[in-house]
Structure formats: C-alpha cells, structure tokens
C-alpha cells in the first residue's frame, strides 16, 4: 500500500480508536501505534524513504498535525 493510502487509513482508525482525537497525549499516540502493530499491521507497510527512519516517526507526525500539536495559530 502506498504511504498516502496508509496515512488516510491510519488517520481514520485514529478517529475511531482515540477517546478524544483532539486532546490525545503522547502516550495515547504511542498506545495507538502499538495497537496498529498488533491489530492492523497492513497499515504499516509503506516503503520508507530513509532506511534510518521508522514508521513511528511518520505516524507521530501525522497524529501531531491532526491534533494541532506543534502548530501555531
């Protein structure tokens, strides 16, 4: 699956999984990633641009942008 497809599906899962997707903590995001590894590993199959990176870095960035963490008004 392409990275953009994985991203869209992961964000959709996040909306269902998170109690409040807008106020989730770092620990919530880590728990969600572990849940993905266990329950939806097919969503973590995109090709990494840099072999030194891991998929958590991408997922964390997507979730941070989704929750507004690290953005300015």
C-alpha positions in Angstrom: 0.0 0.0 0.0 1.3 3.5 -0.8 2.2 5.8 2.0 -0.7 8.3 1.4 -3.2 5.4 1.4 -1.7 4.2 4.7 -1.9 7.7 6.1 -5.5 8.1 5.3 -6.5 4.8 6.7 -4.4 5.3 9.9 -6.0 8.7 10.5 -9.4 7.1 10.0 -8.5 4.4 12.6 -7.3 7.1 14.9 -10.7 8.9 14.8 -12.3 5.6 15.9 -9.7 4.5 18.4 -9.0 7.7 20.3 -11.4 8.7 23.0 -10.9 12.4 22.1 -8.7 12.7 19.0 -8.2 16.4 19.5 -6.7 16.2 23.0 -4.7 13.0 22.9 -1.4 12.8 24.7 2.0 11.5 23.5 1.3 8.3 25.5 -2.1 7.9 23.7 -0.4 8.1 20.4 2.2 5.6 21.4 -0.5 3.2 22.6 -2.3 3.7 19.3 0.8 2.8 17.3 1.3 -0.3 19.4 -2.4 -1.2 18.7 -1.8 -0.7 15.0 1.2 -3.0 15.1 -0.9 -5.7 16.8 -4.2 -5.3 15.1 -3.7 -3.5 11.7 -0.1 -4.3 10.7 -1.0 -4.0 7.0 -1.4 -0.2 7.5 2.3 0.0 8.5 3.7 -1.4 5.2 4.7 1.7 3.2 8.2 2.0 1.9 10.5 4.2 4.0 12.3 6.9 2.1 15.2 6.8 4.6 16.1 3.4 5.9 17.3 5.1 9.2 13.7 6.2 10.0 11.0 4.2 11.4 7.3 4.3 10.7 6.5 5.6 14.2 8.1 8.9 13.2 5.7 9.3 10.3 2.7 8.2 12.3 3.6 10.5 15.1 3.9 13.4 12.7 0.5 12.7 11.1 -1.2 12.5 14.5 0.6 15.6 15.8 -0.7 17.6 12.7 -4.2 16.0 13.2 -4.3 17.1 16.8 -2.8 20.5 16.2 0.2 19.7 18.4 3.2 21.9 17.5 1.2 24.2 15.2 0.8 27.9 15.7 -2.4 29.9 15.4 
